[in-house]
Amino acid sequence: MKNKALTILMDIVFLIVFNVIFFVVIGTDRGAAGWVCYAFIHVAYLALILTRFAIKDGKSKAVFGFSLYWLSSIYFVLELIVGLTFLLVNQIGFKISLLVQLIMFGIYLVLFIANMRANESTAAAEEKRAGEQQFVRFATLRLQSVFGNVTDPTLKKKVEKAYDTIRTSPVGTVAEAWEAENAIVQMIGQLEVAVAGGDLGTGNLLADRIVQTAEQRTRQISMSR
């Protein structure tokens, strides 16, 4: 809560300073062109402040934030320079002032949206990769748990083979492999029950089938790429 209050305080410092300078030093006798500059400078600063809410979460959040903040900062600085120049010169007509700053804002907006779309594509790709990694991580963790509960040497060796087969299989997946992955997850659940009940015959059979299905999954992924 304290950090949020400090952030808000930092955000309004510029507004206070700028408005004091505008109304006390520059004055309001700048006509319509002056008010256009006043408005666009505030728009640029508001865009800079709101940029933080447009940053897509993800592993590359820092990169997303840097690109968007850099773009908003450049626009704000340029707008501040142009706006103050027009205000101080006081010879710029309303139409020129409006068109120049409107074009600047339009260019900024197009670039900002393009960057956001690129960031969203990157974030979506990251989410897809993370989702693809879930099967191997989930299956190996459960097999590791099963391995720790097995006492029979033969079954223990087969469970270890199943673990190694899945651990070294492709992390990414394809639609063709989803059926095999679901079957493996179900068989691991059945293996857990068999091990807990001391059913070695079923346990050995399931461990062998897990290896076979995992190898089938690997072939399906290889053929689809």
RAHU-V11175 format. One record per backbone hydrogen bond with DSSP energy under -0.5 kcal/mol. CO is the residue of the C=O (numbers start at 1). NH is the residue of the N-H. If there is no record, write none. Layout:
BEGIN
co & nh
CO & NH
CO & NH
END
This chain:
BEGIN
co & nh
1 & 5
2 & 6
3 & 7
4 & 8
5 & 9
6 & 10
7 & 11
8 & 12
9 & 13
10 & 13
10 & 14
11 & 15
12 & 16
13 & 17
14 & 18
15 & 19
16 & 20
17 & 21
18 & 22
19 & 23
20 & 24
20 & 25
21 & 25
21 & 26
22 & 27
28 & 30
28 & 31
30 & 34
31 & 35
32 & 36
33 & 37
34 & 38
35 & 39
36 & 40
37 & 41
38 & 42
39 & 43
40 & 44
41 & 45
42 & 46
43 & 47
44 & 48
45 & 49
46 & 50
47 & 51
49 & 52
50 & 53
51 & 54
52 & 55
58 & 61
60 & 64
61 & 65
62 & 66
63 & 67
64 & 68
65 & 69
66 & 70
67 & 71
68 & 72
69 & 73
70 & 74
71 & 75
72 & 76
73 & 77
74 & 78
75 & 79
76 & 80
77 & 81
78 & 82
79 & 83
80 & 84
81 & 85
82 & 86
83 & 87
84 & 88
85 & 89
86 & 90
93 & 97
94 & 98
95 & 99
96 & 100
97 & 101
98 & 102
99 & 103
100 & 104
101 & 105
102 & 106
103 & 107
104 & 108
105 & 109
106 & 110
107 & 111
108 & 112
109 & 113
110 & 114
111 & 115
112 & 116
113 & 117
114 & 118
115 & 119
116 & 120
117 & 121
118 & 122
119 & 123
120 & 124
121 & 125
122 & 126
123 & 127
124 & 128
125 & 129
126 & 130
127 & 131
128 & 132
129 & 133
130 & 134
131 & 134
131 & 135
132 & 136
133 & 137
134 & 138
135 & 139
136 & 140
137 & 141
138 & 142
139 & 143
140 & 144
141 & 145
142 & 146
143 & 147
144 & 148
145 & 149
146 & 149
146 & 150
147 & 150
152 & 156
153 & 157
154 & 158
155 & 159
156 & 160
157 & 161
158 & 162
159 & 163
160 & 164
161 & 165
162 & 166
163 & 167
164 & 168
166 & 169
174 & 177
175 & 178
177 & 181
178 & 182
179 & 183
180 & 184
181 & 185
182 & 186
183 & 187
184 & 188
185 & 189
186 & 190
187 & 191
188 & 192
189 & 193
190 & 194
191 & 195
192 & 196
193 & 197
194 & 198
194 & 199
195 & 198
198 & 200
199 & 203
200 & 204
201 & 205
202 & 206
203 & 207
204 & 208
205 & 209
206 & 210
207 & 211
208 & 212
209 & 213
210 & 214
211 & 215
212 & 216
213 & 217
214 & 218
215 & 219
216 & 220
217 & 221
218 & 222
219 & 223
220 & 224
222 & 225
END
